[in-house]
């Protein structure tokens, strides 16, 4: 009986060590770096079409990789690279963040009922999932965020 009572705490200690290791692995997932994401907007020739009137074939998508820079509709986008007056995106503990260079609005897609949220120059915002960014009258959709 004494042996069983001594063995039981050993099993509990072993389980606690294994469980702690799993928790540490989960934390590492959140520290992954973002490698790239897509930016999508409608073709410039489609001035009159809006919203659901536009098909996927009428959209243009650009991919931006870590350390890269893309100019799309006269707006500069970067990922893990800082450029003056650009939408500088960066990876922060597994989150896609953006430093806002000008007044803009952001909305989660599909809409969550909050509508467009406005931000000002210098704000740092988190982009999660598919997100619409509106700068003046131009809409960009951020999607397909990939991790290393």
C-alpha positions as CSV (number, residue, x, y, z in Angstrom):
1,X,0.0,0.0,0.0
2,X,2.9,2.4,0.8
3,X,4.4,1.7,-2.6
4,X,1.1,2.7,-4.3
5,X,1.0,5.9,-2.3
6,X,4.6,6.7,-3.3
7,X,4.0,5.8,-7.0
8,X,0.8,8.0,-7.3
9,X,2.6,11.3,-6.6
10,X,5.2,10.3,-9.1
11,X,2.5,9.9,-11.8
12,X,1.0,13.3,-10.9
13,X,4.5,14.9,-11.1
14,X,5.1,13.3,-14.5
15,X,1.7,14.4,-15.8
16,X,2.3,18.0,-14.6
17,X,5.7,18.1,-16.4
18,X,4.2,16.8,-19.7
19,X,1.2,19.2,-19.4
20,X,3.6,22.1,-18.8
21,X,5.6,21.2,-21.9
22,X,2.4,21.3,-24.0
23,X,1.5,24.7,-22.7
24,X,5.0,26.0,-23.6
25,X,4.5,24.7,-27.2
26,X,1.2,26.5,-27.4
27,X,2.8,29.7,-26.4
28,X,5.5,29.3,-29.2
29,X,2.7,29.2,-31.8
30,X,1.7,32.7,-30.8
31,X,5.3,33.9,-31.2
32,X,5.4,32.8,-34.9
33,X,6.3,35.4,-37.4
34,X,4.0,36.4,-40.3
35,X,5.6,35.5,-43.6
36,X,3.2,37.1,-46.0
37,X,-0.4,38.1,-46.7
38,X,-2.6,39.2,-49.7
39,X,-4.0,42.6,-50.6
40,X,-7.1,42.7,-52.9
41,X,-8.9,45.6,-54.5
42,X,-11.2,46.0,-57.5
43,X,-9.7,46.8,-60.9
44,X,-9.4,50.6,-61.5
45,X,-11.5,50.4,-64.7
46,X,-14.6,49.4,-62.7
47,X,-15.5,52.8,-61.4
48,X,-19.3,52.4,-61.2
49,X,-19.6,48.8,-59.7
50,X,-19.7,48.5,-56.0
51,X,-19.9,45.7,-53.3
52,X,-21.6,42.5,-54.5
53,X,-21.7,43.8,-58.1
54,X,-18.0,43.0,-58.4
55,X,-16.9,39.4,-59.1
56,X,-13.6,37.8,-58.1
57,X,-12.4,38.0,-61.8
58,X,-12.8,41.8,-61.5
59,X,-10.5,42.0,-58.5
60,X,-6.7,42.4,-58.4
61,X,-4.7,40.6,-55.7
62,X,-1.1,41.3,-54.7
63,X,1.0,39.3,-52.3
64,X,3.4,40.9,-49.9
65,X,6.2,38.9,-48.3
66,X,8.1,39.7,-45.1
67,X,10.7,42.4,-45.8
68,X,8.9,43.4,-48.9
69,X,7.2,46.5,-50.3
70,X,4.3,46.7,-52.7
71,X,2.8,49.8,-54.3
72,X,-0.9,49.1,-55.1
73,X,-3.3,51.9,-56.3
74,X,-0.7,54.5,-55.2
75,X,-0.6,53.2,-51.7
76,X,2.7,51.7,-50.4
77,X,2.3,48.5,-48.3
78,X,5.2,46.9,-46.4
79,X,5.6,43.9,-44.2
80,X,8.4,43.9,-41.5
81,X,10.0,46.8,-43.3
82,X,9.6,50.5,-42.4
83,X,9.0,53.0,-45.2
84,X,7.9,56.6,-44.6
85,X,4.1,57.3,-45.3
86,X,3.5,53.6,-46.1
87,X,1.0,51.2,-44.5
88,X,3.8,49.5,-42.5
89,X,2.6,46.0,-41.4
90,X,4.6,44.1,-38.9
91,X,4.5,40.8,-37.0
92,X,4.2,41.2,-33.2
93,X,4.0,38.0,-31.2
94,X,2.0,36.2,-34.0
95,X,-0.3,39.2,-34.6
96,X,-0.4,41.2,-37.8
97,X,-0.1,44.9,-36.8
98,X,-0.2,48.0,-38.9
99,X,1.2,51.5,-38.2
100,X,-1.3,53.9,-39.7
101,X,0.3,56.6,-42.0
102,X,-3.0,58.6,-42.6
103,X,-6.6,58.7,-41.6
104,X,-8.3,55.4,-42.6
105,X,-11.1,53.1,-41.6
106,X,-11.1,49.4,-40.9
107,X,-13.8,46.7,-40.8
108,X,-13.7,43.0,-40.1
109,X,-15.0,40.8,-42.9
110,X,-17.6,39.5,-42.9
111,X,-19.0,42.5,-41.0
112,X,-19.4,41.9,-37.2
113,X,-21.9,44.8,-36.7
114,X,-19.3,47.3,-35.5
115,X,-19.1,48.9,-38.9
116,X,-16.1,50.9,-40.0
117,X,-13.7,52.0,-37.2
118,X,-11.7,55.1,-37.9
119,X,-8.0,55.5,-37.0
120,X,-5.6,58.5,-37.3
121,X,-1.9,58.8,-38.3
122,X,0.4,57.1,-35.8
123,X,-2.1,54.6,-34.5
124,X,-1.0,50.9,-34.3
125,X,-3.8,48.5,-35.1
126,X,-4.2,44.8,-35.1
127,X,-5.4,43.1,-38.3
128,X,-7.1,39.7,-37.7
129,X,-8.6,37.5,-40.3
130,X,-10.0,39.1,-43.4
131,X,-10.1,42.9,-43.0
132,X,-11.3,45.8,-45.1
133,X,-9.2,48.9,-45.1
134,X,-10.7,52.1,-46.6
135,X,-8.4,55.0,-47.4
136,X,-10.4,57.9,-48.8
137,X,-12.6,56.2,-51.4
138,X,-10.3,53.2,-52.1
139,X,-11.0,49.8,-50.4
140,X,-8.3,47.2,-49.8
141,X,-9.0,43.7,-48.3
142,X,-6.2,42.1,-46.3
143,X,-6.5,38.3,-46.3
144,X,-4.6,35.0,-46.3
145,X,-2.2,35.9,-43.5
146,X,0.4,33.1,-43.4
147,X,2.9,32.2,-40.6
148,X,6.3,30.6,-40.3
